[in-house]
């Protein structure tokens, strides 16, 4: 009796045919498993990179910054995962002191917080100017206008300072800001020359990323004003403002799992206790 196609697929036939069918099934299972693992790895976003940049300081001198990023977290298919961890290290000019700035994963926004855009040294102090990474970070760090978060290294640690405290001589971004890991990889030079970095910065369409603005912008980033509860939940500020009274606002905070530290009602209803 000749076996038809359906008999073969059901495993009815000679041992040789059965063996071949088993091999085909095993190969298919391996391919499916491999595809599934690749999809999971891409979905979770595992991976990182490191590189060096030649940083042109305000006085014309140069230092080498060693940068690293680790990507991770959920993301859309076809898109790269966000930055989860990152660091920037350099040697303080005229010394052997290595200084490291780090930006860690934050549970409330689900990513790291910043995109560093400037590193400089003035009168023995180091400064970093960073842009917030995404709207949640922008809201978390107080919706600064211009959109910068400024750090100064003092007392063996980085402390946030106001933009007004940044020396006026420091005015030009000198780090790759947008997808720096990908750009450094494509440039294939180590360190990335300062001239190349300046050419990249000159192509940024936003003026606030080509130079350090000192006056408030008429319009900041296109990010709705939100409040976070510190646990990853964010609510538009309009929901709080629309409450008819301070007590109603407090009740809304309680329903939305906002503790006293994160509830914005006291600022919505000033003077209410």
N, C-alpha and C positions, 0 to 999 in steps of 0.2 A: 504494500500500500504506500503510495507516495504521500509524504507529509505536505500539507499546505501551509501557507504563511501563519495562519492562526494557531495551528498545531505547534509550530516551531516556537512562537512567542510564548506559548503556555508551557514550554519545557518538555513537550512530548516529541521524542525523536531519538536518534542515536547518541551514544555517549560523547562522540566528537562534537556533535552539534551542541549538546548540553554544556560541554566545557567552553566552547566558544561563546555561548550565550552568557555564561557566568563571567567570563573575562570582560565582555562588553558592559555588563551591568556594573562590575567593579570599577571599570574605567569611568563610566558615567557618574558613579557615586563620588569618586575622587575629584572629578572635575566640578561637580556640584558643590562639594565641600570646600574646594579651593576658592570657588567664586563666592561662596557664602562668607568665608573667612576674610576675603579681600573686601567684600562689601562692609562687613562689620568693622574692619580696621579703618576703612575710609569714613564710616559713619561716626565712630568714636574719635577719629582724628588723632592717631598716635604718630609722633614724630617731632624732630627738632633739628636745629642747625646752629652753626656758629661761624663767625667771620670777623675780620678786622677792618676798621675804617681809619683813614688818615684825617684827623680833625684839625681844621684851620681855626686857630683862636683869634680873638679880637685884635691882638697885637701883632699878628702876622706869623707867630710861631705855630708849630704843629706838634701834636701828640698822637699817639696811636690808641684807639679805643677798641677793646675786644668785646664783641657783642655776641649774645646767644639767645635763642628763643626756643621754646617748646610749645608746639601746637597741640591742642586737645579739646575735647568737648563735642557736643552735638552740633551738626551743621547740615545745611542743605546738600543734597546730592549734586555733585559737580562743582561745589565750592570748597575752598580750603577751610579747615577748622580754624578757630580763632587762637590767638596767643593765650596760653595758659600760664606760662612762666617766662620771665626774661631777665637778663642781667647785662650790665655794662661795666667794664673794668678798665682802669687806666692808671698810669704812674704819674703822680703829682710832679709837675715840672720842678727841677732843681733838687729833688729828693728821690729816695728809693721807696717811698710809700705808695703802695697799691691801694686804690680806693675802688670799691664796688658799689654800684647802685642796683637794686633788685626790685622787681615788680612781680608780685605773687598772685596766684589765683584767688579770686574773691568770691565767696559763696553767694553773696547777694546779687552779683551781676553775672556770675557764671563764666567769667574770663579774668584775665589780668586787666589792669585799669588804663594803661597809658601807651602812647606812641612817642618816645623821646625824640625831640627835634633839635636840641641844642645842648652842647656841653662846652663850658668855658671856665677859665680860671682868671680871677681878678684879685690882686693884692693878697695872694696866698690862700684864697678861698675858692672852692669849686662850686659851680652852679649847673643845674640841669633844668631845662624848660621842656615840658612835655605837653602834648595834646591828649585829651581824654579819648579813649577808644570806645566809641559808640555812645548812644543816648543814655543808657543806664549809668555808665561811668560819668557822663557829663552831669547828670542829675545828682549822683552820689557826691561828687566833688564840688557841689555848690553852684553849678551853672556859671562858671567864670566868664566874664566878658572884658577884654578879649579872652578867647578860649584856651588859656594856658594855666597849667599848674606848675609852680616854680619851687625848686628845692635848692637848699644850700647845705653844704657839708660842713658841719661844725660840731665840736665835741665828740668826734668819732662816730657821728651818725648823720643821716640826711633828715633835714627838717623842712617842712613846707614854710615858705615865706610869701609875702604879697608881691605882686608884680612891681609895685613901687619900690620895693627893696632890692630889686635886681639892678645892678649898676648900669647906668645909662650907656656906658661904653660897650655893653654886650647887647648887640642888636641884630645879628645875622645868624639864622639857623645854619648848622653845619653837620647835621646827621641825616642819614636817609630815614625818612619818616614812613612813607607808604610802602608796605610789604618789603621791608629792608632785607629780610632773608632771601626772598626770591630775586630781588634786584642784585644783591651781592653775588648770588650764585650765577646769574646770567652774565655779570661783568667779568668774572673769572680772573680777577686780580686781587692779590692780597699783599698789603691792605688795599682797599678801594681808595684810589687817589682822591685827595681833597678837591681837585679840579673837576673830577667826574661827579662828585657829590654835589658841588655847586651847580653843575649843569642840570642835574636831576631836580634840584630845588627850584631852579629858575623856570622849570616847566610846570610847577604846581599852579593850578588856576587860581587858587585862593590867595589873596595878598597876605593874609595873616600867617600863612605858612612859608612865605618867601622872606618875610622880615618880621621882627618882633614889634607888634603894635603896642602903643602905650596909652591910647585912648579907647574908650568903649566903642564898639561897633554899633551901627544903627540896628543891625539884625544879627543875632548870634546863630549858632547852628540850628538847623531845622529839627529841633527835638522838643516834643511836648513836655511841659513841666510835670514832673511826677514825684511822688514820695515813696520810699521803700521801707519795708518793715525789718530790714536787716537779715531776712531769711529767704530772700529771693522773690518776694512778691512786691510788685510795683503798682501803684494806683495813681491815676491822673489827679492833679491837685484840684481840679474843678469839682470832683466828688466831695471833697472836704469843704470847699468854699460854698457849695450849694446847701449845706446843712443850715437849718433855720436858727440854730443857737449853739453856744459853746457846749452845752450838755448833749445836744443831738450829735454834735461832731465827735465828742468823746465816745458816745455809744457806737457811732459808725466805726471809729478806730477799733473798738473792742470787737465788733462783728468781723472786721477785716484782719484781725490778729496783729494789730499794731500796739506795741507796748508804749509806755509813757515816754521813753527816750525817742522813739521814732514817730509818734503821733504829732502831726503838724498843727493841731487845733489851737495851741497857745499862740502861734503866729497868725493864724486865721482870725482869731478873736482876741486881739491884744487887750490886756487888762482884765480878761475874764479869769476867774480862779474857781 
